[in-house]
Amino acid sequence: MAYTGRFKQTDDYRREELIRIIEHSVENLTLQELEALYYDMTTKSFIND
């Protein structure tokens, strides 16, 4: 069981790493790029207004 827990920690670490990368990338987008991303995410139901 401890072995499975190790994989969970690795998955959590990778998830946090990906969130940091995505947040940094989003901060550098132009307004037009943000609008395109927002539209894409709403049409795919990732964002529900």
mmCIF entry with sequence, helices, sheets and N, C-alpha, C, O atoms, coordinates in Angstrom:
data_MODEL
# 
_entry.id   MODEL 
# 
_entity.id                         1 
_entity.type                       polymer 
_entity.pdbx_number_of_molecules   1 
# 
_entity_poly.entity_id                      1 
_entity_poly.type                           'polypeptide(L)' 
_entity_poly.nstd_linkage                   no 
_entity_poly.nstd_monomer                   no 
_entity_poly.pdbx_seq_one_letter_code       MAYTGRFKQTDDYRREELIRIIEHSVENLTLQELEALYYDMTTKSFIND 
_entity_poly.pdbx_seq_one_letter_code_can   MAYTGRFKQTDDYRREELIRIIEHSVENLTLQELEALYYDMTTKSFIND 
_entity_poly.pdbx_strand_id                 A 
# 
loop_
_entity_poly_seq.entity_id 
_entity_poly_seq.num 
_entity_poly_seq.mon_id 
_entity_poly_seq.hetero 
1 1  MET n 
1 2  ALA n 
1 3  TYR n 
1 4  THR n 
1 5  GLY n 
1 6  ARG n 
1 7  PHE n 
1 8  LYS n 
1 9  GLN n 
1 10 THR n 
1 11 ASP n 
1 12 ASP n 
1 13 TYR n 
1 14 ARG n 
1 15 ARG n 
1 16 GLU n 
1 17 GLU n 
1 18 LEU n 
1 19 ILE n 
1 20 ARG n 
1 21 ILE n 
1 22 ILE n 
1 23 GLU n 
1 24 HIS n 
1 25 SER n 
1 26 VAL n 
1 27 GLU n 
1 28 ASN n 
1 29 LEU n 
1 30 THR n 
1 31 LEU n 
1 32 GLN n 
1 33 GLU n 
1 34 LEU n 
1 35 GLU n 
1 36 ALA n 
1 37 LEU n 
1 38 TYR n 
1 39 TYR n 
1 40 ASP n 
1 41 MET n 
1 42 THR n 
1 43 THR n 
1 44 LYS n 
1 45 SER n 
1 46 PHE n 
1 47 ILE n 
1 48 ASN n 
1 49 ASP n 
# 
_struct_asym.id          A 
_struct_asym.entity_id   1 
# 
loop_
_struct_conf.conf_type_id 
_struct_conf.id 
_struct_conf.pdbx_PDB_helix_id 
_struct_conf.beg_label_comp_id 
_struct_conf.beg_label_asym_id 
_struct_conf.beg_label_seq_id 
_struct_conf.pdbx_beg_PDB_ins_code 
_struct_conf.end_label_comp_id 
_struct_conf.end_label_asym_id 
_struct_conf.end_label_seq_id 
_struct_conf.pdbx_end_PDB_ins_code 
_struct_conf.beg_auth_comp_id 
_struct_conf.beg_auth_asym_id 
_struct_conf.beg_auth_seq_id 
_struct_conf.end_auth_comp_id 
_struct_conf.end_auth_asym_id 
_struct_conf.end_auth_seq_id 
_struct_conf.pdbx_PDB_helix_class 
_struct_conf.details 
_struct_conf.pdbx_PDB_helix_length 
HELX_P HELX_P1 AA1 ALA A 2  ? GLU A 27 ? ALA A 2  GLU A 27 1 ? 26 
HELX_P HELX_P2 AA2 LEU A 31 ? THR A 43 ? LEU A 31 THR A 43 1 ? 13 
# 
_struct_conf_type.id          HELX_P 
_struct_conf_type.criteria    ? 
_struct_conf_type.reference   ? 
# 
loop_
_atom_site.group_PDB 
_atom_site.id 
_atom_site.type_symbol 
_atom_site.label_atom_id 
_atom_site.label_alt_id 
_atom_site.label_comp_id 
_atom_site.label_asym_id 
_atom_site.label_entity_id 
_atom_site.label_seq_id 
_atom_site.pdbx_PDB_ins_code 
_atom_site.Cartn_x 
_atom_site.Cartn_y 
_atom_site.Cartn_z 
_atom_site.occupancy 
_atom_site.B_iso_or_equiv 
_atom_site.pdbx_formal_charge 
_atom_site.auth_seq_id 
_atom_site.auth_comp_id 
_atom_site.auth_asym_id 
_atom_site.auth_atom_id 
_atom_site.pdbx_PDB_model_num 
ATOM 1   N N  . MET A 1 1  ? 0.815   -1.191 0.000   1.00 0.00 ? 1  MET A N  1 
ATOM 2   C CA . MET A 1 1  ? 0.000   0.000  0.000   1.00 0.00 ? 1  MET A CA 1 
ATOM 3   C C  . MET A 1 1  ? 0.860   1.255  0.000   1.00 0.00 ? 1  MET A C  1 
ATOM 4   O O  . MET A 1 1  ? 0.502   2.244  -0.641  1.00 0.00 ? 1  MET A O  1 
ATOM 5   N N  . ALA A 1 2  ? 1.965   1.236  0.692   1.00 0.00 ? 2  ALA A N  1 
ATOM 6   C CA . ALA A 1 2  ? 2.866   2.388  0.695   1.00 0.00 ? 2  ALA A CA 1 
ATOM 7   C C  . ALA A 1 2  ? 3.399   2.637  -0.706  1.00 0.00 ? 2  ALA A C  1 
ATOM 8   O O  . ALA A 1 2  ? 3.648   3.782  -1.085  1.00 0.00 ? 2  ALA A O  1 
ATOM 9   N N  . TYR A 1 3  ? 3.574   1.572  -1.474  1.00 0.00 ? 3  TYR A N  1 
ATOM 10  C CA . TYR A 1 3  ? 4.083   1.706  -2.835  1.00 0.00 ? 3  TYR A CA 1 
ATOM 11  C C  . TYR A 1 3  ? 3.110   2.506  -3.693  1.00 0.00 ? 3  TYR A C  1 
ATOM 12  O O  . TYR A 1 3  ? 3.534   3.366  -4.465  1.00 0.00 ? 3  TYR A O  1 
ATOM 13  N N  . THR A 1 4  ? 1.808   2.236  -3.570  1.00 0.00 ? 4  THR A N  1 
ATOM 14  C CA . THR A 1 4  ? 0.788   2.985  -4.305  1.00 0.00 ? 4  THR A CA 1 
ATOM 15  C C  . THR A 1 4  ? 0.790   4.444  -3.873  1.00 0.00 ? 4  THR A C  1 
ATOM 16  O O  . THR A 1 4  ? 0.597   5.332  -4.703  1.00 0.00 ? 4  THR A O  1 
ATOM 17  N N  . GLY A 1 5  ? 1.004   4.704  -2.599  1.00 0.00 ? 5  GLY A N  1 
ATOM 18  C CA . GLY A 1 5  ? 1.067   6.066  -2.097  1.00 0.00 ? 5  GLY A CA 1 
ATOM 19  C C  . GLY A 1 5  ? 2.192   6.855  -2.734  1.00 0.00 ? 5  GLY A C  1 
ATOM 20  O O  . GLY A 1 5  ? 2.065   8.060  -2.952  1.00 0.00 ? 5  GLY A O  1 
ATOM 21  N N  . ARG A 1 6  ? 3.284   6.189  -3.033  1.00 0.00 ? 6  ARG A N  1 
ATOM 22  C CA . ARG A 1 6  ? 4.401   6.864  -3.700  1.00 0.00 ? 6  ARG A CA 1 
ATOM 23  C C  . ARG A 1 6  ? 4.003   7.368  -5.073  1.00 0.00 ? 6  ARG A C  1 
ATOM 24  O O  . ARG A 1 6  ? 4.383   8.470  -5.466  1.00 0.00 ? 6  ARG A O  1 
ATOM 25  N N  . PHE A 1 7  ? 3.238   6.568  -5.809  1.00 0.00 ? 7  PHE A N  1 
ATOM 26  C CA . PHE A 1 7  ? 2.780   7.008  -7.125  1.00 0.00 ? 7  PHE A CA 1 
ATOM 27  C C  . PHE A 1 7  ? 1.844   8.198  -6.994  1.00 0.00 ? 7  PHE A C  1 
ATOM 28  O O  . PHE A 1 7  ? 1.886   9.113  -7.816  1.00 0.00 ? 7  PHE A O  1 
ATOM 29  N N  . LYS A 1 8  ? 1.013   8.195  -5.984  1.00 0.00 ? 8  LYS A N  1 
ATOM 30  C CA . LYS A 1 8  ? 0.084   9.306  -5.750  1.00 0.00 ? 8  LYS A CA 1 
ATOM 31  C C  . LYS A 1 8  ? 0.850   10.593 -5.521  1.00 0.00 ? 8  LYS A C  1 
ATOM 32  O O  . LYS A 1 8  ? 0.488   11.629 -6.079  1.00 0.00 ? 8  LYS A O  1 
ATOM 33  N N  . GLN A 1 9  ? 1.898   10.553 -4.714  1.00 0.00 ? 9  GLN A N  1 
ATOM 34  C CA . GLN A 1 9  ? 2.698   11.742 -4.456  1.00 0.00 ? 9  GLN A CA 1 
ATOM 35  C C  . GLN A 1 9  ? 3.335   12.245 -5.748  1.00 0.00 ? 9  GLN A C  1 
ATOM 36  O O  . GLN A 1 9  ? 3.386   13.453 -5.981  1.00 0.00 ? 9  GLN A O  1 
ATOM 37  N N  . THR A 1 10 ? 3.809   11.354 -6.570  1.00 0.00 ? 10 THR A N  1 
ATOM 38  C CA . THR A 1 10 ? 4.408   11.728 -7.840  1.00 0.00 ? 10 THR A CA 1 
ATOM 39  C C  . THR A 1 10 ? 3.366   12.383 -8.736  1.00 0.00 ? 10 THR A C  1 
ATOM 40  O O  . THR A 1 10 ? 3.650   13.393 -9.379  1.00 0.00 ? 10 THR A O  1 
ATOM 41  N N  . ASP A 1 11 ? 2.169   11.822 -8.786  1.00 0.00 ? 11 ASP A N  1 
ATOM 42  C CA . ASP A 1 11 ? 1.093   12.398 -9.588  1.00 0.00 ? 11 ASP A CA 1 
ATOM 43  C C  . ASP A 1 11 ? 0.730   13.781 -9.075  1.00 0.00 ? 11 ASP A C  1 
ATOM 44  O O  . ASP A 1 11 ? 0.526   14.700 -9.868  1.00 0.00 ? 11 ASP A O  1 
ATOM 45  N N  . ASP A 1 12 ? 0.646   13.942 -7.767  1.00 0.00 ? 12 ASP A N  1 
ATOM 46  C CA . ASP A 1 12 ? 0.320   15.248 -7.194  1.00 0.00 ? 12 ASP A CA 1 
ATOM 47  C C  . ASP A 1 12 ? 1.406   16.268 -7.510  1.00 0.00 ? 12 ASP A C  1 
ATOM 48  O O  . ASP A 1 12 ? 1.104   17.417 -7.834  1.00 0.00 ? 12 ASP A O  1 
ATOM 49  N N  . TYR A 1 13 ? 2.655   15.857 -7.420  1.00 0.00 ? 13 TYR A N  1 
ATOM 50  C CA . TYR A 1 13 ? 3.763   16.761 -7.735  1.00 0.00 ? 13 TYR A CA 1 
ATOM 51  C C  . TYR A 1 13 ? 3.700   17.182 -9.196  1.00 0.00 ? 13 TYR A C  1 
ATOM 52  O O  . TYR A 1 13 ? 3.864   18.361 -9.512  1.00 0.00 ? 13 TYR A O  1 
ATOM 53  N N  . ARG A 1 14 ? 3.466   16.234 -10.080 1.00 0.00 ? 14 ARG A N  1 
ATOM 54  C CA . ARG A 1 14 ? 3.398   16.535 -11.523 1.00 0.00 ? 14 ARG A CA 1 
ATOM 55  C C  . ARG A 1 14 ? 2.230   17.466 -11.805 1.00 0.00 ? 14 ARG A C  1 
ATOM 56  O O  . ARG A 1 14 ? 2.350   18.373 -12.630 1.00 0.00 ? 14 ARG A O  1 
ATOM 57  N N  . ARG A 1 15 ? 1.093   17.257 -11.131 1.00 0.00 ? 15 ARG A N  1 
ATOM 58  C CA . ARG A 1 15 ? -0.074  18.114 -11.309 1.00 0.00 ? 15 ARG A CA 1 
ATOM 59  C C  . ARG A 1 15 ? 0.253   19.545 -10.905 1.00 0.00 ? 15 ARG A C  1 
ATOM 60  O O  . ARG A 1 15 ? -0.075  20.482 -11.632 1.00 0.00 ? 15 ARG A O  1 
ATOM 61  N N  . GLU A 1 16 ? 0.892   19.722 -9.757  1.00 0.00 ? 16 GLU A N  1 
ATOM 62  C CA . GLU A 1 16 ? 1.264   21.057 -9.280  1.00 0.00 ? 16 GLU A CA 1 
ATOM 63  C C  . GLU A 1 16 ? 2.259   21.720 -10.232 1.00 0.00 ? 16 GLU A C  1 
ATOM 64  O O  . GLU A 1 16 ? 2.182   22.923 -10.485 1.00 0.00 ? 16 GLU A O  1 
ATOM 65  N N  . GLU A 1 17 ? 3.187   20.929 -10.755 1.00 0.00 ? 17 GLU A N  1 
ATOM 66  C CA . GLU A 1 17 ? 4.172   21.452 -11.698 1.00 0.00 ? 17 GLU A CA 1 
ATOM 67  C C  . GLU A 1 17 ? 3.480   21.949 -12.965 1.00 0.00 ? 17 GLU A C  1 
ATOM 68  O O  . GLU A 1 17 ? 3.797   23.028 -13.466 1.00 0.00 ? 17 GLU A O  1 
ATOM 69  N N  . LEU A 1 18 ? 2.541   21.168 -13.479 1.00 0.00 ? 18 LEU A N  1 
ATOM 70  C CA . LEU A 1 18 ? 1.814   21.563 -14.685 1.00 0.00 ? 18 LEU A CA 1 
ATOM 71  C C  . LEU A 1 18 ? 0.972   22.813 -14.451 1.00 0.00 ? 18 LEU A C  1 
ATOM 72  O O  . LEU A 1 18 ? 0.887   23.675 -15.326 1.00 0.00 ? 18 LEU A O  1 
ATOM 73  N N  . ILE A 1 19 ? 0.353   22.917 -13.285 1.00 0.00 ? 19 ILE A N  1 
ATOM 74  C CA . ILE A 1 19 ? -0.429  24.110 -12.956 1.00 0.00 ? 19 ILE A CA 1 
ATOM 75  C C  . ILE A 1 19 ? 0.466   25.344 -12.960 1.00 0.00 ? 19 ILE A C  1 
ATOM 76  O O  . ILE A 1 19 ? 0.091   26.380 -13.509 1.00 0.00 ? 19 ILE A O  1 
ATOM 77  N N  . ARG A 1 20 ? 1.649   25.240 -12.351 1.00 0.00 ? 20 ARG A N  1 
ATOM 78  C CA . ARG A 1 20 ? 2.586   26.379 -12.330 1.00 0.00 ? 20 ARG A CA 1 
ATOM 79  C C  . ARG A 1 20 ? 2.983   26.785 -13.745 1.00 0.00 ? 20 ARG A C  1 
ATOM 80  O O  . ARG A 1 20 ? 3.029   27.975 -14.058 1.00 0.00 ? 20 ARG A O  1 
ATOM 81  N N  . ILE A 1 21 ? 3.270   25.812 -14.599 1.00 0.00 ? 21 ILE A N  1 
ATOM 82  C CA . ILE A 1 21 ? 3.667   26.097 -15.980 1.00 0.00 ? 21 ILE A CA 1 
ATOM 83  C C  . ILE A 1 21 ? 2.530   26.781 -16.732 1.00 0.00 ? 21 ILE A C  1 
ATOM 84  O O  . ILE A 1 21 ? 2.750   27.764 -17.441 1.00 0.00 ? 21 ILE A O  1 
ATOM 85  N N  . ILE A 1 22 ? 1.316   26.261 -16.578 1.00 0.00 ? 22 ILE A N  1 
ATOM 86  C CA . ILE A 1 22 ? 0.164   26.824 -17.277 1.00 0.00 ? 22 ILE A CA 1 
ATOM 87  C C  . ILE A 1 22 ? -0.130  28.233 -16.774 1.00 0.00 ? 22 ILE A C  1 
ATOM 88  O O  . ILE A 1 22 ? -0.401  29.127 -17.575 1.00 0.00 ? 22 ILE A O  1 
ATOM 89  N N  . GLU A 1 23 ? -0.081  28.445 -15.456 1.00 0.00 ? 23 GLU A N  1 
ATOM 90  C CA . GLU A 1 23 ? -0.322  29.784 -14.906 1.00 0.00 ? 23 GLU A CA 1 
ATOM 91  C C  . GLU A 1 23 ? 0.683   30.787 -15.457 1.00 0.00 ? 23 GLU A C  1 
ATOM 92  O O  . GLU A 1 23 ? 0.308   31.898 -15.832 1.00 0.00 ? 23 GLU A O  1 
ATOM 93  N N  . HIS A 1 24 ? 1.942   30.408 -15.507 1.00 0.00 ? 24 HIS A N  1 
ATOM 94  C CA . HIS A 1 24 ? 2.976   31.298 -16.028 1.00 0.00 ? 24 HIS A CA 1 
ATOM 95  C C  . HIS A 1 24 ? 2.713   31.622 -17.503 1.00 0.00 ? 24 HIS A C  1 
ATOM 96  O O  . HIS A 1 24 ? 2.862   32.766 -17.932 1.00 0.00 ? 24 HIS A O  1 
ATOM 97  N N  . SER A 1 25 ? 2.327   30.613 -18.261 1.00 0.00 ? 25 SER A N  1 
ATOM 98  C CA . SER A 1 25 ? 2.061   30.818 -19.692 1.00 0.00 ? 25 SER A CA 1 
ATOM 99  C C  . SER A 1 25 ? 0.859   31.725 -19.921 1.00 0.00 ? 25 SER A C  1 
ATOM 100 O O  . SER A 1 25 ? 0.892   32.591 -20.795 1.00 0.00 ? 25 SER A O  1 
ATOM 101 N N  . VAL A 1 26 ? -0.196  31.534 -19.146 1.00 0.00 ? 26 VAL A N  1 
ATOM 102 C CA . VAL A 1 26 ? -1.412  32.336 -19.294 1.00 0.00 ? 26 VAL A CA 1 
ATOM 103 C C  . VAL A 1 26 ? -1.125  33.805 -18.970 1.00 0.00 ? 26 VAL A C  1 
ATOM 104 O O  . VAL A 1 26 ? -1.670  34.703 -19.612 1.00 0.00 ? 26 VAL A O  1 
ATOM 105 N N  . GLU A 1 27 ? -0.273  34.045 -17.979 1.00 0.00 ? 27 GLU A N  1 
ATOM 106 C CA . GLU A 1 27 ? 0.066   35.420 -17.609 1.00 0.00 ? 27 GLU A CA 1 
ATOM 107 C C  . GLU A 1 27 ? 0.718   36.175 -18.754 1.00 0.00 ? 27 GLU A C  1 
ATOM 108 O O  . GLU A 1 27 ? 0.670   37.405 -18.780 1.00 0.00 ? 27 GLU A O  1 
ATOM 109 N N  . ASN A 1 28 ? 1.322   35.476 -19.693 1.00 0.00 ? 28 ASN A N  1 
ATOM 110 C CA . ASN A 1 28 ? 2.040   36.114 -20.796 1.00 0.00 ? 28 ASN A CA 1 
ATOM 111 C C  . ASN A 1 28 ? 1.233   36.189 -22.090 1.00 0.00 ? 28 ASN A C  1 
ATOM 112 O O  . ASN A 1 28 ? 1.759   36.640 -23.107 1.00 0.00 ? 28 ASN A O  1 
ATOM 113 N N  . LEU A 1 29 ? -0.022  35.763 -22.079 1.00 0.00 ? 29 LEU A N  1 
ATOM 114 C CA . LEU A 1 29 ? -0.857  35.818 -23.276 1.00 0.00 ? 29 LEU A CA 1 
ATOM 115 C C  . LEU A 1 29 ? -1.382  37.227 -23.511 1.00 0.00 ? 29 LEU A C  1 
ATOM 116 O O  . LEU A 1 29 ? -1.578  38.000 -22.574 1.00 0.00 ? 29 LEU A O  1 
ATOM 117 N N  . THR A 1 30 ? -1.607  37.544 -24.784 1.00 0.00 ? 30 THR A N  1 
ATOM 118 C CA . THR A 1 30 ? -2.231  38.821 -25.136 1.00 0.00 ? 30 THR A CA 1 
ATOM 119 C C  . THR A 1 30 ? -3.732  38.712 -24.888 1.00 0.00 ? 30 THR A C  1 
ATOM 120 O O  . THR A 1 30 ? -4.255  37.623 -24.655 1.00 0.00 ? 30 THR A O  1 
ATOM 121 N N  . LEU A 1 31 ? -4.412  39.841 -24.940 1.00 0.00 ? 31 LEU A N  1 
ATOM 122 C CA . LEU A 1 31 ? -5.860  39.843 -24.746 1.00 0.00 ? 31 LEU A CA 1 
ATOM 123 C C  . LEU A 1 31 ? -6.547  38.975 -25.800 1.00 0.00 ? 31 LEU A C  1 
ATOM 124 O O  . LEU A 1 31 ? -7.459  38.214 -25.475 1.00 0.00 ? 31 LEU A O  1 
ATOM 125 N N  . GLN A 1 32 ? -6.128  39.079 -27.028 1.00 0.00 ? 32 GLN A N  1 
ATOM 126 C CA . GLN A 1 32 ? -6.732  38.280 -28.100 1.00 0.00 ? 32 GLN A CA 1 
ATOM 127 C C  . GLN A 1 32 ? -6.513  36.787 -27.870 1.00 0.00 ? 32 GLN A C  1 
ATOM 128 O O  . GLN A 1 32 ? -7.413  35.980 -28.103 1.00 0.00 ? 32 GLN A O  1 
ATOM 129 N N  . GLU A 1 33 ? -5.332  36.426 -27.418 1.00 0.00 ? 33 GLU A N  1 
ATOM 130 C CA . GLU A 1 33 ? -5.048  35.014 -27.128 1.00 0.00 ? 33 GLU A CA 1 
ATOM 131 C C  . GLU A 1 33 ? -5.882  34.521 -25.949 1.00 0.00 ? 33 GLU A C  1 
ATOM 132 O O  . GLU A 1 33 ? -6.369  33.391 -25.957 1.00 0.00 ? 33 GLU A O  1 
ATOM 133 N N  . LEU A 1 34 ? -6.044  35.372 -24.933 1.00 0.00 ? 34 LEU A N  1 
ATOM 134 C CA . LEU A 1 34 ? -6.882  35.001 -23.787 1.00 0.00 ? 34 LEU A CA 1 
ATOM 135 C C  . LEU A 1 34 ? -8.339  34.825 -24.202 1.00 0.00 ? 34 LEU A C  1 
ATOM 136 O O  . LEU A 1 34 ? -9.008  33.896 -23.751 1.00 0.00 ? 34 LEU A O  1 
ATOM 137 N N  . GLU A 1 35 ? -8.827  35.715 -25.057 1.00 0.00 ? 35 GLU A N  1 
ATOM 138 C CA . GLU A 1 35 ? -10.204 35.591 -25.536 1.00 0.00 ? 35 GLU A CA 1 
ATOM 139 C C  . GLU A 1 35 ? -10.395 34.313 -26.330 1.00 0.00 ? 35 GLU A C  1 
ATOM 140 O O  . GLU A 1 35 ? -11.419 33.645 -26.191 1.00 0.00 ? 35 GLU A O  1 
ATOM 141 N N  . ALA A 1 36 ? -9.418  33.962 -27.164 1.00 0.00 ? 36 ALA A N  1 
ATOM 142 C CA . ALA A 1 36 ? -9.502  32.724 -27.944 1.00 0.00 ? 36 ALA A CA 1 
ATOM 143 C C  . ALA A 1 36 ? -9.474  31.504 -27.021 1.00 0.00 ? 36 ALA A C  1 
ATOM 144 O O  . ALA A 1 36 ? -10.221 30.548 -27.227 1.00 0.00 ? 36 ALA A O  1 
ATOM 145 N N  . LEU A 1 37 ? -8.623  31.543 -26.018 1.00 0.00 ? 37 LEU A N  1 
ATOM 146 C CA . LEU A 1 37 ? -8.556  30.450 -25.047 1.00 0.00 ? 37 LEU A CA 1 
ATOM 147 C C  . LEU A 1 37 ? -9.865  30.321 -24.285 1.00 0.00 ? 37 LEU A C  1 
ATOM 148 O O  . LEU A 1 37 ? -10.377 29.217 -24.100 1.00 0.00 ? 37 LEU A O  1 
ATOM 149 N N  . TYR A 1 38 ? -10.404 31.451 -23.843 1.00 0.00 ? 38 TYR A N  1 
ATOM 150 C CA . TYR A 1 38 ? -11.679 31.462 -23.117 1.00 0.00 ? 38 TYR A CA 1 
ATOM 151 C C  . TYR A 1 38 ? -12.793 30.877 -23.986 1.00 0.00 ? 38 TYR A C  1 
ATOM 152 O O  . TYR A 1 38 ? -13.573 30.046 -23.520 1.00 0.00 ? 38 TYR A O  1 
ATOM 153 N N  . TYR A 1 39 ? -12.867 31.303 -25.235 1.00 0.00 ? 39 TYR A N  1 
ATOM 154 C CA . TYR A 1 39 ? -13.898 30.790 -26.143 1.00 0.00 ? 39 TYR A CA 1 
ATOM 155 C C  . TYR A 1 39 ? -13.753 29.284 -26.313 1.00 0.00 ? 39 TYR A C  1 
ATOM 156 O O  . TYR A 1 39 ? -14.737 28.548 -26.242 1.00 0.00 ? 39 TYR A O  1 
ATOM 157 N N  . ASP A 1 40 ? -12.528 28.828 -26.536 1.00 0.00 ? 40 ASP A N  1 
ATOM 158 C CA . ASP A 1 40 ? -12.280 27.404 -26.724 1.00 0.00 ? 40 ASP A CA 1 
ATOM 159 C C  . ASP A 1 40 ? -12.678 26.603 -25.487 1.00 0.00 ? 40 ASP A C  1 
ATOM 160 O O  . ASP A 1 40 ? -13.287 25.539 -25.599 1.00 0.00 ? 40 ASP A O  1 
ATOM 161 N N  . MET A 1 41 ? -12.336 27.114 -24.319 1.00 0.00 ? 41 MET A N  1 
ATOM 162 C CA . MET A 1 41 ? -12.648 26.400 -23.083 1.00 0.00 ? 41 MET A CA 1 
ATOM 163 C C  . MET A 1 41 ? -14.151 26.392 -22.792 1.00 0.00 ? 41 MET A C  1 
ATOM 164 O O  . MET A 1 41 ? -14.666 25.409 -22.259 1.00 0.00 ? 41 MET A O  1 
ATOM 165 N N  . THR A 1 42 ? -14.861 27.473 -23.133 1.00 0.00 ? 42 THR A N  1 
ATOM 166 C CA . THR A 1 42 ? -16.311 27.492 -22.890 1.00 0.00 ? 42 THR A CA 1 
ATOM 167 C C  . THR A 1 42 ? -17.035 26.571 -23.872 1.00 0.00 ? 42 THR A C  1 
ATOM 168 O O  . THR A 1 42 ? -18.001 25.907 -23.496 1.00 0.00 ? 42 THR A O  1 
ATOM 169 N N  . THR A 1 43 ? -16.581 26.525 -25.117 1.00 0.00 ? 43 THR A N  1 
ATOM 170 C CA . THR A 1 43 ? -17.258 25.650 -26.085 1.00 0.00 ? 43 THR A CA 1 
ATOM 171 C C  . THR A 1 43 ? -17.026 24.179 -25.784 1.00 0.00 ? 43 THR A C  1 
ATOM 172 O O  . THR A 1 43 ? -17.817 23.327 -26.188 1.00 0.00 ? 43 THR A O  1 
ATOM 173 N N  . LYS A 1 44 ? -15.943 23.879 -25.075 1.00 0.00 ? 44 LYS A N  1 
ATOM 174 C CA . LYS A 1 44 ? -15.658 22.489 -24.686 1.00 0.00 ? 44 LYS A CA 1 
ATOM 175 C C  . LYS A 1 44 ? -16.138 22.187 -23.273 1.00 0.00 ? 44 LYS A C  1 
ATOM 176 O O  . LYS A 1 44 ? -15.847 21.122 -22.728 1.00 0.00 ? 44 LYS A O  1 
ATOM 177 N N  . SER A 1 45 ? -16.869 23.120 -22.682 1.00 0.00 ? 45 SER A N  1 
ATOM 178 C CA . SER A 1 45 ? -17.477 22.983 -21.336 1.00 0.00 ? 45 SER A CA 1 
ATOM 179 C C  . SER A 1 45 ? -16.444 22.826 -20.222 1.00 0.00 ? 45 SER A C  1 
ATOM 180 O O  . SER A 1 45 ? -16.732 22.209 -19.196 1.00 0.00 ? 45 SER A O  1 
ATOM 181 N N  . PHE A 1 46 ? -15.235 23.382 -20.412 1.00 0.00 ? 46 PHE A N  1 
ATOM 182 C CA . PHE A 1 46 ? -14.264 23.410 -19.319 1.00 0.00 ? 46 PHE A CA 1 
ATOM 183 C C  . PHE A 1 46 ? -14.583 24.562 -18.370 1.00 0.00 ? 46 PHE A C  1 
ATOM 184 O O  . PHE A 1 46 ? -14.219 24.530 -17.194 1.00 0.00 ? 46 PHE A O  1 
ATOM 185 N N  . ILE A 1 47 ? -15.271 25.587 -18.899 1.00 0.00 ? 47 ILE A N  1 
ATOM 186 C CA . ILE A 1 47 ? -15.705 26.747 -18.112 1.00 0.00 ? 47 ILE A CA 1 
ATOM 187 C C  . ILE A 1 47 ? -17.207 26.847 -18.261 1.00 0.00 ? 47 ILE A C  1 
ATOM 188 O O  . ILE A 1 47 ? -17.728 26.861 -19.376 1.00 0.00 ? 47 ILE A O  1 
ATOM 189 N N  . ASN A 1 48 ? -17.898 26.916 -17.148 1.00 0.00 ? 48 ASN A N  1 
ATOM 190 C CA . ASN A 1 48 ? -19.341 27.056 -17.177 1.00 0.00 ? 48 ASN A CA 1 
ATOM 191 C C  . ASN A 1 48 ? -19.708 28.389 -16.523 1.00 0.00 ? 48 ASN A C  1 
ATOM 192 O O  . ASN A 1 48 ? -19.589 28.548 -15.308 1.00 0.00 ? 48 ASN A O  1 
ATOM 193 N N  . ASP A 1 49 ? -20.152 29.335 -17.335 1.00 0.00 ? 49 ASP A N  1 
ATOM 194 C CA . ASP A 1 49 ? -20.548 30.642 -16.777 1.00 0.00 ? 49 ASP A CA 1 
ATOM 195 C C  . ASP A 1 49 ? -21.904 30.588 -16.154 1.00 0.00 ? 49 ASP A C  1 
ATOM 196 O O  . ASP A 1 49 ? -22.387 31.596 -15.640 1.00 0.00 ? 49 ASP A O  1 
# 
